Amino acid sequence: MDLTGKGVGGPKIAVVGAGFVGTTFAYSLLIHGLASQIVIIDINQEKAEGEVMDLNHGMPFAYPARIWAGDYSDCRDADIVVVAVDKGQKIQQSRLELAEGNFQVLKQIIPNITRYNSEGILLVVTNPLDVMTHVALKLSGFPKNRVIGSGTILDTARLRYLLGEHLQVDPRNVHAYIIGEHGDSEVPVWSLANVAGIRLKDYCPICKVPYNPDDLNDLFLKVKNAGYEIMKRKGRTNYGVALGLTKIVESIIRDENAISTVSCFLEDYHGVSDVCLSVPVILNRTGVKEVIKLPLNDEEITAFQKSAVTVRKIVHSLEL
């Protein structure tokens, strides 16, 4: 079986990390037909090769693509390099507690990527997400528009799903954001949440669901704790985040100018600077085309600034 990927053109995605998230993402890429070249890189070469063989055996049922197990030199010419490695999060362990161990991992990985690729986009999914996005930015030396973290794209999707269930409407028609840290200090933007352009307080009577801030807070707590609850039951999360990564990649590869809540380096965002946090941004072939400054209320601004303090404290504790 050819595992080299030689002689193939078209969009190329490198996935560093053959764990559950990296391989589920590679599977999602395949069935969405977003890349003609997918290389999986892992310190455990046999594991990577096994995953590649399994994916290739599904090729007759999917879109044409060349998938192979490679090394860091295969990052060369990749449009996007996805960093999906970490030391593993234990049940009830916060994402921020992972910082030091995964910082050491990225200190080895990022220079190996940039040795072969200085023009692509780095997409980070390693936790603690915002801290590791900041680490990848500093270690790579890439411009800030080309280093992106998966951020709160999954948290936002969870909120929209739960709101859709609560309001009995398709979650794709719910517009609401989670911003800030991908973690315990994340912030729901209730002031702008809407369905069909109608704010929640005005939409609830339409669907005959009482507007109750306590109910909304309960929904947010389910969003914030979702990762822990899933890990308690199955040991890991992988499907939702892989689909979120796929959406980010699609926005970039297809030059969509689509809006997603991803982690990126902020400068004077409601008083927050010099830290990576999630806010809505426009994504296209250049990476982050533009950061969208939401008109937050005072309570949301305060919570967002506190989230920045939480992440910045961890960043400053690392020897960057």
C-alpha positions as CSV (number, residue, x, y, z in Angstrom):
1,M,0.0,0.0,0.0
2,D,1.3,3.5,-0.9
3,L,1.6,5.6,2.2
4,T,3.8,8.3,0.7
5,G,1.3,10.7,-0.8
6,K,3.7,11.5,-3.7
7,G,2.5,13.0,-6.9
8,V,-0.8,14.5,-5.7
9,G,-2.0,18.1,-6.1
10,G,-4.8,20.1,-4.5
11,P,-5.5,21.2,-0.9
12,K,-3.1,19.6,1.5
13,I,-3.8,19.2,5.2
14,A,-1.2,17.9,7.7
15,V,-2.5,16.5,11.0
16,V,0.0,16.2,13.8
17,G,-1.4,13.7,16.3
18,A,-3.0,10.4,15.6
19,G,-5.2,10.4,18.7
20,F,-8.9,10.4,18.8
21,V,-9.3,14.0,17.8
22,G,-6.7,14.0,15.0
23,T,-8.0,10.8,13.4
24,T,-11.7,11.7,13.7
25,F,-10.9,15.0,12.1
26,A,-9.0,13.2,9.3
27,Y,-12.1,11.0,8.8
28,S,-14.3,14.1,8.7
29,L,-12.0,15.7,6.1
30,L,-12.3,12.6,3.9
31,I,-16.1,12.3,3.9
32,H,-16.5,16.1,3.3
33,G,-14.1,16.0,0.4
34,L,-12.1,19.0,1.6
35,A,-8.6,17.9,0.9
36,S,-6.9,15.9,-1.8
37,Q,-3.9,15.2,0.4
38,I,-4.1,14.3,4.1
39,V,-0.9,13.4,6.0
40,I,-1.0,12.1,9.5
41,I,2.1,12.5,11.7
42,D,2.6,10.9,15.0
43,I,5.5,9.8,17.2
44,N,3.9,6.4,17.1
45,Q,4.5,5.6,13.4
46,E,2.7,2.3,13.5
47,K,-0.4,3.9,15.0
48,A,-0.4,6.5,12.3
49,E,0.0,3.8,9.6
50,G,-2.8,1.8,11.0
51,E,-5.2,4.8,11.0
52,V,-4.1,5.6,7.4
53,M,-4.8,2.0,6.3
54,D,-8.2,2.1,7.9
55,L,-9.1,5.4,6.3
56,N,-7.8,4.3,2.9
57,H,-10.0,1.2,2.9
58,G,-13.0,3.5,3.0
59,M,-11.9,5.4,-0.1
60,P,-14.4,3.6,-2.4
61,F,-17.2,5.1,-0.3
62,A,-15.8,8.6,-0.1
63,Y,-14.2,11.4,-2.1
64,P,-10.8,10.8,-3.8
65,A,-7.9,11.7,-1.7
66,R,-4.4,10.5,-0.9
67,I,-3.9,9.8,2.8
68,W,-0.5,8.7,4.2
69,A,1.5,8.4,7.4
70,G,4.4,10.8,7.2
71,D,6.9,12.8,9.2
72,Y,7.4,16.5,9.8
73,S,9.0,17.0,6.3
74,D,5.6,16.2,4.9
75,C,4.3,19.5,6.4
76,R,6.0,21.1,3.5
77,D,3.5,22.8,1.2
78,A,0.5,22.0,3.5
79,D,-2.1,24.7,3.4
80,I,-3.1,24.0,7.0
81,V,-1.2,22.1,9.7
82,V,-3.5,21.0,12.5
83,V,-1.8,20.5,15.9
84,A,-3.9,17.8,17.6
85,V,-1.5,16.4,20.2
86,D,-1.6,16.6,24.0
87,K,-0.7,14.5,27.1
88,G,-4.4,13.7,27.7
89,Q,-6.9,15.3,30.0
90,K,-7.9,13.3,33.1
91,I,-11.5,13.3,34.3
92,Q,-12.2,16.4,36.4
93,Q,-8.9,17.9,35.4
94,S,-9.3,21.4,34.1
95,R,-7.9,22.3,30.7
96,L,-5.6,24.9,32.3
97,E,-4.0,22.2,34.5
98,L,-2.7,20.6,31.3
99,A,-0.6,23.7,30.4
100,E,2.9,22.9,31.5
101,G,2.9,19.3,30.0
102,N,1.5,20.4,26.7
103,F,3.8,23.4,26.6
104,Q,6.7,21.0,26.6
105,V,5.1,19.0,23.8
106,L,4.6,22.1,21.6
107,K,8.2,23.2,22.2
108,Q,9.2,20.1,20.3
109,I,6.5,20.1,17.7
110,I,6.2,23.7,16.5
111,P,9.9,24.1,15.5
112,N,9.7,20.8,13.6
113,I,6.6,22.1,11.7
114,T,8.1,25.5,10.9
115,R,11.4,24.0,9.7
116,Y,9.5,22.7,6.7
117,N,6.5,25.1,6.4
118,S,6.6,28.8,6.9
119,E,3.7,29.8,4.6
120,G,0.8,27.8,5.8
121,I,-1.8,28.2,8.6
122,L,-1.4,26.7,12.0
123,L,-4.7,25.4,13.5
124,V,-4.3,24.4,17.2
125,V,-6.6,22.1,19.1
126,T,-4.3,21.2,22.0
127,N,-5.6,22.1,25.4
128,P,-5.6,24.5,27.2
129,L,-6.6,25.8,23.9
130,D,-6.1,29.6,24.2
131,V,-2.8,29.2,26.1
132,M,-1.4,26.7,23.5
133,T,-2.6,29.0,20.6
134,H,-0.5,31.8,22.2
135,V,2.4,29.3,22.6
136,A,2.2,28.3,18.9
137,L,2.1,31.9,17.8
138,K,5.2,32.8,19.8
139,L,7.2,29.7,18.9
140,S,6.3,29.7,15.2
141,G,7.0,33.4,14.6
142,F,4.0,33.3,12.2
143,P,1.9,36.5,11.7
144,K,-1.1,36.5,14.0
145,N,-3.7,35.9,11.2
146,R,-2.1,32.5,10.5
147,V,-2.2,31.0,13.9
148,I,-5.7,30.0,15.0
149,G,-7.1,27.9,17.8
150,S,-10.3,25.9,17.5
151,G,-11.4,28.1,20.4
152,T,-15.1,28.2,21.4
153,I,-16.4,27.0,18.1
154,L,-17.5,23.8,19.9
155,D,-18.8,25.6,23.0
156,T,-20.9,27.9,20.6
157,A,-22.2,24.8,18.8
158,R,-23.2,23.3,22.1
159,L,-25.0,26.4,23.2
160,R,-26.9,26.6,19.9
161,Y,-27.9,23.0,20.1
162,L,-29.2,23.3,23.6
163,L,-31.0,26.5,22.9
164,G,-32.5,24.9,19.8
165,E,-33.8,22.0,22.0
166,H,-35.1,24.5,24.6
167,L,-36.9,26.6,22.0
168,Q,-37.9,23.7,19.7
169,V,-36.2,25.2,16.7
170,D,-33.4,23.9,14.4
171,P,-30.1,24.8,16.1
172,R,-28.8,26.0,12.8
173,N,-31.3,28.9,13.1
174,V,-30.1,29.9,16.5
175,H,-27.5,32.6,16.6
176,A,-25.6,32.9,19.9
177,Y,-21.9,33.0,20.8
178,I,-19.6,31.8,23.6
179,I,-16.5,34.0,23.7
180,G,-13.4,34.1,25.9
181,E,-11.5,31.1,27.1
182,H,-12.3,27.6,25.8
183,G,-12.8,26.6,29.4
184,D,-14.3,27.5,32.8
185,S,-14.1,31.3,32.4
186,E,-15.9,31.3,29.0
187,V,-18.7,33.9,28.5
188,P,-22.1,33.5,26.9
189,V,-23.2,36.6,24.9
190,W,-26.9,36.5,25.9
191,S,-27.4,40.2,24.9
192,L,-27.0,39.3,21.2
193,A,-28.5,35.8,21.1
194,N,-31.4,35.6,18.7
195,V,-33.5,33.4,16.5
196,A,-34.5,34.7,13.0
197,G,-33.1,38.1,14.0
198,I,-35.4,38.3,17.1
199,R,-33.8,38.6,20.5
200,L,-34.5,35.7,22.9
201,K,-36.7,37.7,25.2
202,D,-39.0,38.6,22.3
203,Y,-38.8,35.2,20.5
204,C,-39.7,33.0,23.5
205,P,-43.4,34.1,23.5
206,I,-43.6,33.2,19.8
207,C,-42.6,29.6,20.5
208,K,-44.6,29.6,23.8
209,V,-41.5,29.0,25.9
210,P,-41.2,31.2,29.0
211,Y,-38.3,33.6,29.0
212,N,-36.4,32.7,32.2
213,P,-32.8,33.9,32.8
214,D,-32.4,31.0,35.3
215,D,-33.2,28.5,32.6
216,L,-30.7,30.2,30.3
217,N,-28.0,30.1,33.0
218,D,-28.7,26.3,33.5
219,L,-28.2,25.9,29.7
220,F,-24.9,27.7,29.9
221,L,-23.7,25.5,32.8
222,K,-24.5,22.5,30.7
223,V,-22.4,24.0,27.9
224,K,-19.5,24.8,30.2
225,N,-19.5,21.4,31.8
226,A,-20.2,19.4,28.7
227,G,-16.6,18.3,28.1
228,Y,-16.3,17.0,31.7
229,E,-19.7,15.2,31.4
230,I,-18.7,13.5,28.1
231,M,-15.3,12.5,29.5
232,K,-17.0,11.0,32.5
233,R,-19.1,8.8,30.3
234,K,-16.7,7.9,27.4
235,G,-13.3,9.1,28.5
236,R,-12.8,11.7,25.7
237,T,-14.5,14.1,23.4
238,N,-13.8,13.8,19.6
239,Y,-16.8,14.0,17.3
240,G,-18.0,17.6,18.0
241,V,-14.5,19.1,18.0
242,A,-13.5,17.3,14.8
243,L,-16.6,18.6,13.0
244,G,-15.8,22.1,14.3
245,L,-12.2,21.8,12.9
246,T,-13.7,20.7,9.6
247,K,-15.8,23.8,9.5
248,I,-12.8,26.0,10.2
249,V,-10.8,24.3,7.5
250,E,-13.7,24.5,5.0
251,S,-13.9,28.3,5.6
252,I,-10.2,28.7,4.9
253,I,-9.8,26.3,2.0
254,R,-12.9,27.6,0.2
255,D,-12.1,31.2,0.9
256,E,-15.6,31.6,2.4
257,N,-15.3,34.8,4.5
258,A,-17.3,32.8,7.0
259,I,-17.7,33.8,10.7
260,S,-16.6,31.4,13.5
261,T,-15.6,31.9,17.1
262,V,-11.9,30.9,17.1
263,S,-9.0,31.7,19.3
264,C,-6.7,34.4,18.0
265,F,-4.3,37.1,19.2
266,L,-6.3,40.1,20.3
267,E,-5.4,43.8,20.4
268,D,-7.7,46.2,22.3
269,Y,-10.8,44.0,22.2
270,H,-12.9,45.7,24.8
271,G,-9.7,46.5,26.7
272,V,-8.1,43.1,26.2
273,S,-4.8,42.8,24.4
274,D,-1.7,40.5,24.1
275,V,-3.6,37.3,24.7
276,C,-5.3,34.7,22.6
277,L,-9.1,34.3,23.2
278,S,-12.1,33.3,21.2
279,V,-14.3,35.9,19.5
280,P,-16.1,35.9,16.2
281,V,-13.8,36.4,13.3
282,I,-14.0,36.3,9.5
283,L,-12.1,33.3,8.1
284,N,-10.8,33.0,4.6
285,R,-7.8,31.8,2.6
286,T,-5.5,34.2,4.6
287,G,-6.6,32.9,7.9
288,V,-8.2,35.5,10.2
289,K,-9.2,38.2,7.8
290,E,-10.9,40.4,10.4
291,V,-11.8,40.3,14.1
292,I,-15.4,41.2,14.8
293,K,-15.9,43.5,17.8
294,L,-19.2,42.5,19.3
295,P,-21.2,45.3,21.0
296,L,-21.2,43.6,24.4
297,N,-23.0,44.9,27.5
298,D,-21.1,45.9,30.6
299,E,-21.6,42.6,32.4
300,E,-20.2,40.6,29.4
301,I,-17.3,43.0,29.0
302,T,-16.3,42.5,32.6
303,A,-16.6,38.7,32.3
304,F,-14.6,38.7,29.1
305,Q,-11.8,40.7,30.8
306,K,-11.7,38.3,33.7
307,S,-11.4,35.4,31.2
308,A,-8.4,37.2,29.7
309,V,-6.8,37.5,33.1
310,T,-7.3,33.8,33.7
311,V,-5.6,32.8,30.4
312,R,-2.8,35.5,30.6
313,K,-1.8,34.3,34.1
314,I,-1.1,30.8,32.7
315,V,0.7,32.1,29.7
316,H,3.0,34.2,32.0
317,S,3.8,31.2,34.1
318,L,5.4,29.5,31.1
319,E,8.9,30.2,29.9
320,L,8.1,31.5,26.5
